[in-house]
Amino acid sequence: MTLYNANKLLPIVVRVRTPLQSEAGCISRIHEENLHEGWGEFEIQSFLNKKCNISFVAVMRKKIIGFLIAQYLIFEGEVISLAVDHRFRRLGIATRLVVELHNKLLHRGGHSIFLEVDETNRSAINLYNRLGFQQISLRKSYYKKPDGRSTDALVLRKSLCSHKL
Ligand SMILES: CC(C)(COP(=O)(O)OP(=O)(O)OC[C@H]1O[C@@H](n2cnc3c(N)ncnc32)[C@H](O)[C@@H]1OP(=O)(O)O)[C@@H](O)C(=O)NCCC(=O)NCCS
């Protein structure tokens, strides 16, 4: 995947691949910086270790700038966590990570992907809608905020296409 900087002069190559165990610390850092609840290095490591989990990282000049962690349960994939470093957003990186997951699930005989997203997370909802996810249910007061408030989770689902994206 080749991106361009703001003045379109410098091509920036971003690779998407499976993370190494040794990269759990970098993923944990991105998680902490971009999501409300942080996941420590060991927590990430245990996700990377599980056979039923599928993970991808987006790498630019040897630096991890985004990740996706999902699990695969009987024909269905669930996105557990996804984040892109704020300096590299709106460049299609999250889209590419979800597309990689789609293609991997398709290869494993999966039928669909689902996930939960905070009803107030407009950027993520737009991302998933753009990729063809649709709301199938609502989990009331699912996310608890530090100030004591809570927000609902939208449960979104997408059937896999019959071909690679
Ligand atoms: C949500 C997130 C992963 C999107 O990453 P990204 O790499 O910027 O996403 P993409 O560039 O692939 O965006 C694809 C589409 O999503 C939508 N989108 C992404 N960011 C958006 C924003 N800030 N505002 C509105 N729509 C947005 C747009 O429709 C965008 O297409 P466009 O740029 O052509 O308009 C990123 O904002 C992030 O890491 N947020 C914090 C963590 C998080 O909320 N994770 C999701 C948990 S479910």
The ligand as an SDF file (V2000), in Angstrom:
LIG
                    3D

 48 50  0  0  0  0  0  0  0  0999 V2000
  -11.4370    4.5310   13.9170 C   0  0  0  0  0  0  0  0  0  0  0  0
  -10.0070    4.4620   13.3690 C   0  0  0  0  0  0  0  0  0  0  0  0
   -9.4460    3.0690   13.5920 C   0  0  0  0  0  0  0  0  0  0  0  0
  -10.0320    4.7920   11.8570 C   0  0  0  0  0  0  0  0  0  0  0  0
   -8.7030    4.6450   11.3480 O   0  0  0  0  0  0  0  0  0  0  0  0
   -8.2530    5.3100    9.9580 P   0  0  0  0  0  0  0  0  0  0  0  0
   -7.0260    4.6150    9.4860 O   0  0  0  0  0  0  0  0  0  0  0  0
   -8.1580    6.7740   10.1320 O   0  0  0  0  0  0  0  0  0  0  0  0
   -9.4930    4.9620    9.0140 O   0  0  0  0  0  0  0  0  0  0  0  0
   -9.5350    5.0620    7.4120 P   0  0  0  0  0  0  0  0  0  0  0  0
   -8.5450    6.0570    6.9140 O   0  0  0  0  0  0  0  0  0  0  0  0
   -9.4610    3.6930    6.8570 O   0  0  0  0  0  0  0  0  0  0  0  0
  -10.9930    5.6820    7.2120 O   0  0  0  0  0  0  0  0  0  0  0  0
  -11.9850    5.0790    6.4210 C   0  0  0  0  0  0  0  0  0  0  0  0
  -13.2820    5.8580    6.5670 C   0  0  0  0  0  0  0  0  0  0  0  0
  -13.7290    5.8980    7.9270 O   0  0  0  0  0  0  0  0  0  0  0  0
  -14.3810    7.1420    8.1990 C   0  0  0  0  0  0  0  0  0  0  0  0
  -13.6120    7.9280    9.1690 N   0  0  0  0  0  0  0  0  0  0  0  0
  -12.3760    7.6540    9.6530 C   0  0  0  0  0  0  0  0  0  0  0  0
  -12.0050    8.6100   10.5280 N   0  0  0  0  0  0  0  0  0  0  0  0
  -13.0110    9.4960   10.5910 C   0  0  0  0  0  0  0  0  0  0  0  0
  -13.2190   10.7130   11.3200 C   0  0  0  0  0  0  0  0  0  0  0  0
  -12.2830   11.1980   12.1630 N   0  0  0  0  0  0  0  0  0  0  0  0
  -14.3830   11.3730   11.1530 N   0  0  0  0  0  0  0  0  0  0  0  0
  -15.3240   10.8970   10.3310 C   0  0  0  0  0  0  0  0  0  0  0  0
  -15.2070    9.7500    9.5950 N   0  0  0  0  0  0  0  0  0  0  0  0
  -14.0510    9.0770    9.7270 C   0  0  0  0  0  0  0  0  0  0  0  0
  -14.4240    7.8800    6.8770 C   0  0  0  0  0  0  0  0  0  0  0  0
  -15.6200    7.4740    6.2040 O   0  0  0  0  0  0  0  0  0  0  0  0
  -13.1870    7.3180    6.1910 C   0  0  0  0  0  0  0  0  0  0  0  0
  -13.2280    7.4490    4.7950 O   0  0  0  0  0  0  0  0  0  0  0  0
  -12.7220    8.8570    4.1400 P   0  0  0  0  0  0  0  0  0  0  0  0
  -11.4160    9.1990    4.7940 O   0  0  0  0  0  0  0  0  0  0  0  0
  -12.5800    8.5100    2.6690 O   0  0  0  0  0  0  0  0  0  0  0  0
  -13.7990    9.8560    4.4300 O   0  0  0  0  0  0  0  0  0  0  0  0
   -9.0830    5.5380   14.0570 C   0  0  0  0  0  0  0  0  0  0  0  0
   -9.7490    6.7790   14.0470 O   0  0  0  0  0  0  0  0  0  0  0  0
   -8.7120    5.1960   15.5050 C   0  0  0  0  0  0  0  0  0  0  0  0
   -7.7070    4.5210   15.7540 O   0  0  0  0  0  0  0  0  0  0  0  0
   -9.5350    5.6570   16.4740 N   0  0  0  0  0  0  0  0  0  0  0  0
   -9.2700    5.3880   17.9210 C   0  0  0  0  0  0  0  0  0  0  0  0
   -9.4780    3.9260   18.2590 C   0  0  0  0  0  0  0  0  0  0  0  0
  -10.8630    3.4540   17.8670 C   0  0  0  0  0  0  0  0  0  0  0  0
  -11.8640    4.1530   18.0190 O   0  0  0  0  0  0  0  0  0  0  0  0
  -10.9450    2.1970   17.3770 N   0  0  0  0  0  0  0  0  0  0  0  0
  -12.1710    1.5740   16.9500 C   0  0  0  0  0  0  0  0  0  0  0  0
  -12.7450    0.7730   18.0470 C   0  0  0  0  0  0  0  0  0  0  0  0
  -14.2010   -0.1060   17.4940 S   0  0  0  0  0  0  0  0  0  0  0  0
  1  2  1  0
  2  3  1  0
  2  4  1  0
  2 36  1  0
  4  5  1  0
  5  6  1  0
  6  7  2  0
  6  8  1  0
  6  9  1  0
  9 10  1  0
 10 11  2  0
 10 12  1  0
 10 13  1  0
 13 14  1  0
 14 15  1  0
 15 16  1  0
 15 30  1  0
 16 17  1  0
 17 18  1  0
 17 28  1  0
 18 19  1  0
 18 27  1  0
 19 20  2  0
 20 21  1  0
 21 22  1  0
 21 27  2  0
 22 23  1  0
 22 24  2  0
 24 25  1  0
 25 26  2  0
 26 27  1  0
 28 29  1  0
 28 30  1  0
 30 31  1  0
 31 32  1  0
 32 33  2  0
 32 34  1  0
 32 35  1  0
 36 37  1  0
 36 38  1  0
 38 39  2  0
 38 40  1  0
 40 41  1  0
 41 42  1  0
 42 43  1  0
 43 44  2  0
 43 45  1  0
 45 46  1  0
 46 47  1  0
 47 48  1  0
M  END
$$$$
